[in-house]
Amino acid sequence: MLAIVDNALRLVNFAFLVILLGLVGELISSEDGHSSRVNFCMFAAAFGIVTDSFYGILANIWEVFAWPVILFALDFLNFAFTFSAATALAVGIRTHSCKNQDYLDSNNITQGSTQRCRLAQASVAFFYFSFFIFLAKMIMSLIGIITNGPFSSRTTLTSRRRKSAQVGVPTISQV
């Protein structure tokens, strides 16, 4: 079973990723033509939900899925994908004012629409929120690898390595 902090971060990140699916889905559905940046954002959000939330459920049910090395690899991929999606979309919209009509008309992602501009800006913000959560989870997974080993079923914040009891050595209560 995963640590409580890890599960709490997964739950918050699930909410962010569901919001992102809605925002990016609206960008895709209202677009004239296609934008590879917006399509990549949809991939990053869907990949994050599958590998973070659904895999987290498996890792909580069966301990073999909770190996720190697997969690670290998935957190690193999500970290990289969400950062790439947020940065690609931010560069694509160039973050100007959504009231500037010249900017809206010349931008490939906003396509002259104030609503699309606001959707894209909100998507960038939620992608960066998700990015920082994946960064924290990746650091926690790395600590789990260092503390417990790459294939241990113990998690970082629930248990530490325990020293084995010394047999034959009396305790203070026995003396």
Helices and strands as residue ranges (DSSP letters): H 4-29, H 36-48, I 49-54, H 55-61, G 63-66, H 68-93, H 101-106, H 114-148
